[in-house]
Amino acid sequence: MSAVELKAKIHQQIDLLTDEQDIEDLYANLSFFFQSREIHFDSNSPEFLKTLNDSLQQNPKEGINSDELRNKVREWLIK
């Protein structure tokens, strides 16, 4: 099963949840999952802001350009 199919299946299962406690438990588990992998979506967190600031100090030649990034995202989305 592809990642896209798995994501769709997960969304379908979430939509079936009706109990507020189940939804809160799922949210707590997802939050723990993301935190344990150091994936931060809070754009105001000090860690995220430091990462952004550090990246601005890097040599642009060490990064990737927008086209390369688009290709990588496209590859990730179709996996």
Secondary structure as GFF3:
##gff-version 3
##sequence-region A 1 79
A	DSSP	alpha_helix	3	16	.	.	.	ID=ss1
A	DSSP	alpha_helix	20	36	.	.	.	ID=ss2
A	DSSP	alpha_helix	46	56	.	.	.	ID=ss3
A	DSSP	three_ten_helix	60	62	.	.	.	ID=ss4
A	DSSP	alpha_helix	66	78	.	.	.	ID=ss5
###
